[in-house]
């Protein structure tokens, strides 16, 4: 059973409901009214989850690069604080 998004025509509340595919209306959980309409929702793109040893190695290299960059920034700030010019 899919989850559909509904809007109440009485109170304007938006809600999601798990209903059968042919259902066009569901009672409002806020006010209990039966006058609701099903909204058209955008479909989310499929998630891309990379896997494998190469991905882990890439992430490790990225962390190392970021740590080295942070170290360089820290050293640069220390030198500037001491009055040195870059």
C-alpha positions as CSV (number, residue, x, y, z in Angstrom):
1,X,0.0,0.0,0.0
2,X,1.4,3.4,-1.0
3,X,1.6,6.5,1.2
4,X,-0.4,9.4,-0.3
5,X,-0.4,13.0,0.7
6,X,-3.8,14.6,1.3
7,X,-5.2,18.1,2.1
8,X,-8.3,18.7,4.1
9,X,-10.8,21.1,2.3
10,X,-12.4,22.0,5.7
11,X,-9.4,23.1,7.8
12,X,-6.5,23.1,5.2
13,X,-4.4,20.6,7.1
14,X,-1.9,18.5,5.0
15,X,-1.2,14.9,6.0
16,X,0.1,11.6,4.7
17,X,-1.9,8.4,4.9
18,X,-1.1,4.8,4.1
19,X,-4.1,3.7,1.9
20,X,-4.9,1.4,-1.0
21,X,-4.0,2.5,-4.5
22,X,-7.6,3.3,-5.5
23,X,-8.5,5.6,-2.6
24,X,-9.1,9.2,-3.6
25,X,-9.9,10.6,-0.1
26,X,-9.1,9.9,3.6
27,X,-10.6,11.4,6.7
28,X,-8.7,14.3,8.2
29,X,-6.8,13.5,11.4
30,X,-7.2,17.1,12.6
31,X,-10.9,17.8,12.2
32,X,-12.3,14.4,11.2
33,X,-13.8,15.8,8.0
34,X,-14.3,13.5,5.0
35,X,-13.8,16.2,2.4
36,X,-10.1,15.7,1.6
37,X,-8.3,15.6,-1.7
38,X,-5.2,13.6,-2.7
39,X,-2.3,15.8,-3.7
40,X,0.2,15.0,-6.5
41,X,3.7,14.6,-4.9
42,X,7.0,14.7,-6.7
43,X,8.8,11.5,-6.9
44,X,12.2,11.5,-5.3
45,X,15.2,10.4,-7.4
46,X,16.8,7.1,-6.5
47,X,19.5,7.4,-4.0
48,X,23.1,6.7,-5.1
49,X,25.0,4.9,-2.4
50,X,28.5,4.0,-3.6
51,X,30.0,0.9,-2.1
52,X,33.3,-1.0,-2.1
53,X,36.9,-0.6,-1.1
54,X,37.6,2.1,-3.6
55,X,34.9,4.3,-2.1
56,X,36.3,3.8,1.3
57,X,39.8,4.7,0.1
58,X,38.5,7.8,-1.6
59,X,36.8,8.9,1.6
60,X,39.9,8.3,3.5
61,X,42.0,10.4,1.1
62,X,39.4,13.1,1.3
63,X,39.6,13.1,5.1
64,X,43.4,13.3,4.9
65,X,43.3,16.2,2.5
66,X,40.8,18.1,4.6
67,X,42.9,17.5,7.8
68,X,46.1,18.7,6.0
69,X,44.2,21.8,4.7
70,X,43.0,22.6,8.3
71,X,46.6,22.3,9.5
72,X,47.8,24.7,6.8
73,X,45.1,27.2,7.7
74,X,46.0,27.0,11.4
75,X,49.7,27.6,10.7
76,X,48.8,30.5,8.5
77,X,46.7,32.1,11.2
78,X,49.4,31.6,13.8
79,X,52.0,33.3,11.5
80,X,49.6,36.2,10.8
81,X,48.9,36.6,14.6
82,X,52.7,36.7,15.2
83,X,53.0,39.5,12.6
84,X,54.7,37.5,9.8
85,X,53.7,38.1,6.2
86,X,52.8,35.1,4.0
